[in-house]
Amino acid sequence: MKKNTYTSLLLMLLTLVLGSSCASKANTSENDFVTVRDGHFYIGSNEYRYVGANFWYGAILASEGQGGNRERLTQELDLMQSVGIDNLRVLVGGEGEGDKDYQIKPTLQQAPGVYNDTILRGLDYLMAELEKRNMKAVLYLNNAWEWSGGFGKYLEWAGNGPAASPSDWNAYQQYHSEFTKNEKAMELAANHTRHIVSRVNTVTGKPYSESRALMAWELANEPRCFAQDSVTKECFTKWIEAQAKLIKSLDKNHLVTTGSEGKNGCEGDIELFERIHAIPEIDYACIHIWPFNWAWLGKYVATIGEAIEVNGPESVVNSVERACKNTEDYIEEAYAKMRPLGKPIVLEEFGYPRDNYAIEAGSPTTGRDAYYKYVFGIIRESGKIAGCNFWSWGGLANVKHGNWQMWDDYTGDPAQEEQGLNSIFASDTTTLNMIKEMTTALQE
């Protein structure tokens, strides 16, 4: 059976099983922007709460160049909509020559101000498709991490020397801590922001500032100051404020947020998290939660009789309880800071590995499903989280290699990570059914 035929049959079957889309809220006008009032999101007069996905490769997939596949894009959007996913977090970046194995390919900005117009037109196409479906996007414009270039590449372009390897964590932090203190690097990043925020969509003919598919602009993926000293933290805060003001000067219709991980992305300084989100031009707060990356999976689970190896194979299932408790504590601490400010919180990244750290589509997700169920319960019942974007959407990708190779299908896992570890595939029916139940509950 040809791959396209198999993919189409699978999509039809899943749509029948999961039912039709519940993404559109009753009495919600598709012509309204997302706004914030009293700690909640609204579209028109209706509160907007959502379950969304991270879909960083959306603009590349929507392009007509290398890496593009518009047939797959349409199928992915249809499948996401069938389970009620109506919010996508998408990268508008990729800086540099793309000459490193761990970086995304192709890149959007190959040199300062030199753009791959094929990808930009792909972004236009994606946004037009989202408008048709009454779906929303959060577009992030930079990255603190090396997998798309981001801070490190802007520093290189500013003449700061070769970026430090992520394998040397101390050197990496020291190098990247210079970003918000380097005027040239920040200027280059600001130029990119101006270029994108001021763009006119070549498909719809409308400026991005008028797009109903756009929920928010995000300054960067997981921006950090990468240092503990007060001077760097102050520079970091000023950069957040300057970028937010720049975006608001170009687009008064859409929300702006930081892209922060929360306390862990603020060098463990919850006061810094509060400070950057108290900036008037920042409309809502975001946090990320990574039980595996943060070593929450392992021997400290109180209900387990014997020690479990930290991040060992058995820990994925057996450490769910500890991961859930830490997740609750992390959300509570952020909420305590944001509630007085009247700003919503979005859990815009959270992931959990497949059982035994498997990467194959269709492999068991017992631990993940249990963790997702807990997170969805917090969102549904506590009112402390206004929306979420799980990490991440793999959909119909056909994973050929453990490490991404040109031009493998894109999964939700960037090139430097095992392909499939954190991705939700079309064959993960138990997880998709849980998402469907959650999005349905949010409409009630």
C-alpha positions as CSV (number, residue, x, y, z in Angstrom):
1,M,0.0,0.0,0.0
2,K,1.4,3.4,-0.9
3,K,2.2,5.7,2.0
4,N,-0.2,8.5,0.9
5,T,-3.1,6.0,0.6
6,Y,-2.3,4.5,4.0
7,T,-2.1,8.0,5.5
8,S,-5.5,9.0,4.1
9,L,-7.2,5.9,5.3
10,L,-5.7,6.3,8.8
11,L,-6.9,9.9,8.9
12,M,-10.4,8.9,7.8
13,L,-10.5,6.2,10.5
14,L,-9.3,8.5,13.3
15,T,-11.8,11.2,12.3
16,L,-14.6,8.7,12.5
17,V,-13.5,7.3,15.8
18,L,-12.8,10.7,17.4
19,G,-15.7,12.6,16.0
20,S,-16.1,16.0,14.5
21,S,-14.4,19.1,15.7
22,C,-15.4,20.8,18.9
23,A,-12.9,23.6,18.4
24,S,-15.3,26.4,17.7
25,K,-17.1,27.8,20.7
26,A,-20.8,28.5,20.6
27,N,-21.7,32.1,19.7
28,T,-18.0,33.0,19.2
29,S,-17.4,35.3,16.3
30,E,-14.4,34.3,14.2
31,N,-13.8,38.0,13.6
32,D,-12.8,38.8,17.2
33,F,-9.3,38.9,18.6
34,V,-8.3,37.2,21.8
35,T,-8.3,39.6,24.7
36,V,-7.6,39.5,28.5
37,R,-9.9,40.5,31.2
38,D,-9.6,39.8,35.0
39,G,-7.1,36.9,34.5
40,H,-9.0,35.2,31.7
41,F,-8.9,35.0,27.9
42,Y,-11.9,36.1,25.9
43,I,-13.0,36.0,22.3
44,G,-15.8,38.5,22.1
45,S,-17.9,37.9,25.1
46,N,-17.0,34.3,25.5
47,E,-14.2,33.0,27.7
48,Y,-11.5,31.3,25.7
49,R,-9.9,28.2,27.3
50,Y,-8.0,25.7,25.1
51,V,-5.9,22.6,24.7
52,G,-3.3,23.3,22.0
53,A,-0.2,21.8,20.6
54,N,3.3,22.7,19.9
55,F,3.8,22.6,16.2
56,W,7.2,24.4,15.8
57,Y,7.7,23.2,12.2
58,G,4.4,24.4,10.9
59,A,5.8,27.2,8.6
60,I,8.3,24.8,7.1
61,L,5.7,22.1,6.5
62,A,3.4,24.6,4.9
63,S,6.1,25.8,2.5
64,E,6.6,24.6,-1.1
65,G,10.3,24.1,-0.6
66,Q,12.5,21.5,1.1
67,G,10.7,20.1,4.1
68,G,7.4,21.3,2.8
69,N,4.3,19.0,2.4
70,R,1.0,20.9,2.2
71,E,-0.9,17.7,1.7
72,R,0.4,16.5,5.1
73,L,-0.2,19.9,6.6
74,T,-3.9,19.8,5.7
75,Q,-4.3,16.3,7.1
76,E,-2.6,17.3,10.3
77,L,-4.8,20.4,10.8
78,D,-7.9,18.3,10.1
79,L,-6.8,15.6,12.6
80,M,-6.0,18.2,15.3
81,Q,-9.3,19.9,14.7
82,S,-11.2,16.6,15.0
83,V,-10.0,16.3,18.6
84,G,-10.7,19.9,19.5
85,I,-7.1,21.3,19.3
86,D,-7.5,24.9,18.2
87,N,-4.3,26.6,19.2
88,L,-0.8,26.0,17.8
89,R,2.5,27.3,19.0
90,V,4.7,27.9,16.0
91,L,8.4,29.0,15.5
92,V,9.0,32.0,13.2
93,G,12.7,31.6,13.1
94,G,15.7,29.4,12.4
95,E,18.8,31.5,12.1
96,G,22.1,30.6,10.4
97,E,23.4,28.3,7.7
98,G,21.8,25.2,9.2
99,D,25.2,23.5,9.0
100,K,25.0,21.7,12.4
101,D,23.3,18.3,12.9
102,Y,21.4,19.4,15.9
103,Q,19.8,22.5,14.2
104,I,16.6,22.7,12.3
105,K,16.6,22.7,8.5
106,P,15.9,24.7,6.4
107,T,16.5,27.9,8.3
108,L,14.4,31.0,7.9
109,Q,17.1,33.7,8.3
110,Q,20.3,32.6,6.7
111,A,22.2,35.9,7.4
112,P,21.1,39.1,9.1
113,G,18.0,40.3,7.2
114,V,18.4,37.6,4.5
115,Y,15.3,35.5,4.5
116,N,14.2,32.2,2.9
117,D,11.0,33.6,1.3
118,T,9.7,30.1,0.7
119,I,9.3,29.6,4.4
120,L,7.8,33.0,4.9
121,R,5.2,32.1,2.3
122,G,4.7,28.9,4.1
123,L,3.9,30.8,7.3
124,D,1.4,32.9,5.3
125,Y,-0.2,29.7,4.0
126,L,-0.4,28.2,7.5
127,M,-2.0,31.3,8.9
128,A,-4.5,31.4,6.1
129,E,-5.4,27.7,6.7
130,L,-5.9,28.5,10.5
131,E,-8.2,31.4,9.6
132,K,-10.4,29.1,7.6
133,R,-10.7,26.7,10.5
134,N,-11.1,29.4,13.2
135,M,-7.9,28.2,14.9
136,K,-5.4,30.3,16.7
137,A,-1.6,30.5,16.7
138,V,1.1,31.8,19.0
139,L,4.1,32.8,17.0
140,Y,7.5,32.9,18.7
141,L,10.2,35.0,17.2
142,N,13.5,33.9,18.8
143,N,15.0,31.1,20.9
144,A,17.4,30.8,23.8
145,W,18.4,27.4,22.6
146,E,20.8,26.3,19.9
147,W,18.5,24.1,17.9
148,S,17.1,27.0,15.9
149,G,20.0,29.4,16.1
150,G,18.4,32.1,18.3
151,F,20.5,34.0,20.9
152,G,23.7,32.2,20.0
153,K,23.5,33.0,16.3
154,Y,22.6,36.6,16.9
155,L,25.7,36.9,19.2
156,E,27.8,35.3,16.5
157,W,26.5,37.7,13.9
158,A,27.3,40.6,16.3
159,G,30.9,39.5,16.4
160,N,31.0,37.7,19.7
161,G,32.9,34.7,18.4
162,P,31.7,31.2,17.9
163,A,28.8,30.1,20.1
164,A,29.7,27.7,22.9
165,S,28.7,24.1,22.5
166,P,25.6,23.0,24.4
167,S,27.7,20.0,25.6
168,D,29.6,22.4,27.9
169,W,26.8,23.8,30.0
170,N,28.9,26.3,31.9
171,A,30.4,27.7,28.8
172,Y,27.0,27.7,27.1
173,Q,25.4,29.7,29.9
174,Q,28.3,32.2,30.0
175,Y,28.1,32.8,26.3
176,H,24.4,33.2,26.0
177,S,24.2,35.4,29.1
178,E,25.7,38.1,26.9
179,F,22.7,38.3,24.5
180,T,20.8,40.9,26.5
181,K,23.9,42.9,27.1
182,N,25.1,43.0,23.5
183,E,23.5,46.0,21.7
184,K,24.3,44.7,18.2
185,A,22.8,41.2,18.9
186,M,19.6,42.7,20.3
187,E,19.4,45.1,17.4
188,L,19.6,42.2,14.9
189,A,16.9,40.3,16.8
190,A,14.7,43.5,16.9
191,N,15.1,43.9,13.2
192,H,13.7,40.3,12.7
193,T,10.8,41.2,15.0
194,R,9.9,44.3,13.0
195,H,10.2,42.3,9.7
196,I,7.8,39.6,10.8
197,V,5.3,41.6,12.9
198,S,5.0,44.2,10.1
199,R,4.5,41.5,7.4
200,V,1.5,41.4,5.0
201,N,0.2,37.9,4.4
202,T,0.7,37.0,0.7
203,V,-2.2,34.6,0.8
204,T,-4.9,36.7,2.5
205,G,-3.5,40.1,1.5
206,K,-3.9,41.3,5.1
207,P,-1.3,42.5,7.5
208,Y,-0.5,40.0,10.3
209,S,-1.6,42.7,12.7
210,E,-5.2,42.1,11.4
211,S,-5.1,38.3,11.4
212,R,-7.9,36.7,13.4
213,A,-5.8,33.5,13.4
214,L,-3.1,35.1,15.5
215,M,-3.6,34.9,19.3
216,A,-0.2,36.3,20.4
217,W,3.3,37.2,19.6
218,E,5.9,35.6,21.8
219,L,9.3,37.1,22.3
220,A,11.3,33.9,22.3
221,N,11.2,30.2,23.2
222,E,12.3,29.9,26.8
223,P,14.3,33.2,27.1
224,R,16.7,33.1,30.0
225,C,19.3,35.5,31.4
226,F,21.6,32.5,32.0
227,A,23.2,34.2,35.0
228,Q,22.6,34.9,38.7
229,D,24.0,38.4,39.0
230,S,21.7,41.4,39.3
231,V,23.1,43.3,36.4
232,T,22.4,40.5,33.9
233,K,18.9,40.0,35.4
234,E,18.2,43.7,35.0
235,C,19.4,43.7,31.4
236,F,17.2,40.7,30.7
237,T,14.2,42.5,32.2
238,K,14.9,45.6,30.1
239,W,15.1,43.5,26.9
240,I,11.8,41.8,27.7
241,E,10.2,45.2,28.1
242,A,11.8,46.7,25.0
243,Q,10.8,43.9,22.8
244,A,7.2,43.9,24.1
245,K,6.9,47.6,23.6
246,L,8.3,47.2,20.0
247,I,5.7,44.6,19.2
248,K,2.8,46.7,20.7
249,S,4.0,49.7,18.6
250,L,3.6,47.6,15.5
251,D,0.5,45.6,16.4
252,K,-2.1,46.9,18.8
253,N,-4.6,44.1,18.2
254,H,-2.8,41.0,19.5
255,L,-1.5,39.8,22.8
256,V,2.2,39.6,23.7
257,T,3.9,37.1,26.1
258,T,7.4,36.2,27.0
259,G,7.9,32.4,26.3
260,S,9.3,31.9,29.8
261,E,9.5,28.5,31.4
262,G,8.6,30.1,34.7
263,K,10.8,29.9,37.8
264,N,13.1,27.3,36.3
265,G,13.6,29.6,33.3
266,C,14.4,32.5,35.6
267,E,17.4,30.9,37.3
268,G,15.2,29.7,40.1
269,D,14.2,33.3,40.9
270,I,10.4,33.5,41.2
271,E,10.7,37.3,41.8
272,L,12.3,37.6,38.4
273,F,9.4,35.6,36.9
274,E,7.0,38.1,38.5
275,R,9.0,41.1,37.4
276,I,9.1,40.3,33.7
277,H,5.4,39.4,33.6
278,A,4.4,42.5,35.5
279,I,5.5,44.6,32.5
280,P,2.3,46.3,31.2
281,E,3.0,45.3,27.6
282,I,3.1,41.6,28.6
283,D,-0.5,40.4,28.5
284,Y,-0.2,37.0,30.1
285,A,2.3,34.6,31.7
286,C,3.5,31.3,30.5
287,I,5.2,28.4,32.1
288,H,6.8,25.1,30.9
289,I,7.0,21.9,32.8
290,W,9.4,19.0,32.0
291,P,9.4,16.1,34.5
292,F,12.0,14.2,32.5
293,N,14.3,17.0,31.8
294,W,14.1,18.2,35.3
295,A,14.8,14.8,36.8
296,W,11.5,14.4,38.5
297,L,11.3,10.8,37.4
298,G,13.1,8.5,39.7
299,K,14.0,7.2,43.1
300,Y,12.3,9.8,45.3
301,V,8.8,8.5,44.7
302,A,7.4,7.9,48.2
303,T,4.9,5.3,47.3
304,I,7.6,3.0,45.7
305,G,9.1,0.4,48.1
306,E,12.5,0.4,46.5
307,A,14.5,3.1,44.8
308,I,13.9,3.6,41.1
309,E,16.8,4.8,39.0
310,V,16.4,8.5,38.2
311,N,15.1,8.7,34.6
312,G,15.5,5.0,34.3
313,P,13.1,2.9,32.1
314,E,10.8,1.9,34.9
315,S,10.5,5.5,36.2
316,V,8.2,6.7,33.4
317,V,5.2,4.8,34.7
318,N,6.2,4.5,38.4
319,S,7.1,8.2,38.9
320,V,3.8,9.7,37.7
321,E,2.7,10.5,41.2
322,R,5.8,12.5,42.0
323,A,5.7,14.3,38.7
324,C,2.1,15.3,39.3
325,K,2.9,16.6,42.8
326,N,5.8,18.7,41.6
327,T,3.7,19.9,38.7
328,E,1.0,21.1,41.1
329,D,3.6,22.9,43.3
330,Y,5.1,24.6,40.2
331,I,1.8,25.9,39.0
332,E,0.8,27.0,42.5
333,E,3.9,29.1,42.9
334,A,3.4,30.8,39.5
335,Y,-0.3,31.4,40.1
336,A,0.4,33.1,43.5
337,K,2.5,35.7,41.6
338,M,0.2,36.2,38.7
339,R,-3.2,36.4,40.5
340,P,-2.6,39.8,42.0
341,L,-1.6,41.0,38.5
342,G,-4.8,39.7,36.9
343,K,-2.9,38.0,34.2
344,P,-3.8,34.5,32.8
345,I,-1.2,31.7,32.9
346,V,-0.7,29.3,30.0
347,L,1.1,26.0,30.4
348,E,2.5,26.3,26.9
349,E,5.0,23.4,27.1
350,F,4.7,20.2,29.0
351,G,5.8,16.8,27.9
352,Y,6.2,13.2,29.2
353,P,8.1,10.4,27.6
354,R,6.6,7.2,26.2
355,D,6.8,4.1,28.4
356,N,10.4,2.8,28.8
357,Y,11.5,5.9,26.8
358,A,10.4,4.2,23.6
359,I,10.2,6.4,20.4
360,E,8.2,4.3,18.1
361,A,4.7,5.5,17.1
362,G,2.1,3.2,18.7
363,S,4.3,2.2,21.6
364,P,2.6,2.3,25.0
365,T,1.9,5.6,26.7
366,T,0.7,4.5,30.1
367,G,2.7,7.0,32.0
368,R,2.1,9.8,29.6
369,D,-1.6,9.3,29.6
370,A,-1.7,9.3,33.4
371,Y,0.3,12.5,33.6
372,Y,-1.8,14.2,30.9
373,K,-5.0,13.3,32.7
374,Y,-3.7,14.9,35.8
375,V,-2.6,18.1,34.0
376,F,-5.9,18.3,32.2
377,G,-7.7,18.0,35.5
378,I,-5.9,21.0,36.9
379,I,-6.8,23.0,33.9
380,R,-10.5,21.9,34.0
381,E,-11.1,22.2,37.7
382,S,-8.7,24.7,39.3
383,G,-9.1,27.7,37.0
384,K,-5.5,28.5,37.5
385,I,-4.4,27.6,34.0
386,A,-6.2,29.3,31.1
387,G,-4.9,27.1,28.4
388,C,-2.1,24.7,27.4
389,N,0.0,23.6,24.5
390,F,1.4,20.1,25.0
391,W,4.8,19.2,23.5
392,S,4.3,18.1,20.9
393,W,2.4,17.2,17.7
394,G,4.0,14.4,15.6
395,G,0.7,13.4,13.9
396,L,1.2,11.5,10.7
397,A,5.0,11.6,10.7
398,N,6.8,8.4,9.5
399,V,9.8,8.2,11.8
400,K,12.7,6.6,10.0
401,H,15.7,7.4,12.3
402,G,16.2,7.9,16.0
403,N,18.0,11.1,15.2
404,W,16.5,13.4,12.5
405,Q,18.2,13.2,9.1
406,M,17.5,15.3,6.0
407,W,14.7,15.1,4.8
408,D,12.9,12.9,7.3
409,D,9.4,13.8,8.3
410,Y,9.2,16.4,11.0
411,T,8.0,15.2,14.4
412,G,7.4,17.4,17.4
413,D,10.9,16.6,18.6
414,P,13.6,18.9,17.3
415,A,16.6,17.5,15.5
416,Q,18.8,17.3,18.6
417,E,16.3,15.1,20.4
418,E,15.2,11.5,19.9
419,Q,12.5,11.5,17.2
420,G,9.2,10.4,18.8
421,L,10.2,10.6,22.5
422,N,7.7,13.4,23.3
423,S,5.6,13.4,20.1
424,I,1.9,12.5,20.0
425,F,1.3,10.6,16.8
426,A,-2.0,9.8,15.0
427,S,-1.7,6.2,16.2
428,D,-1.7,7.3,19.9
429,T,-5.4,6.9,20.2
430,T,-5.6,6.7,24.0
431,T,-3.9,10.1,24.2
432,L,-6.0,11.6,21.4
433,N,-9.2,10.4,23.0
434,M,-8.2,12.0,26.3
435,I,-7.5,15.3,24.5
436,K,-10.9,15.0,22.8
437,E,-12.6,14.5,26.2
438,M,-10.8,17.5,27.6
439,T,-11.6,19.9,24.7
440,T,-15.2,18.8,24.8
441,A,-15.4,19.5,28.6
442,L,-14.0,23.0,28.0
443,Q,-16.9,23.8,25.7
444,E,-19.5,22.9,28.4
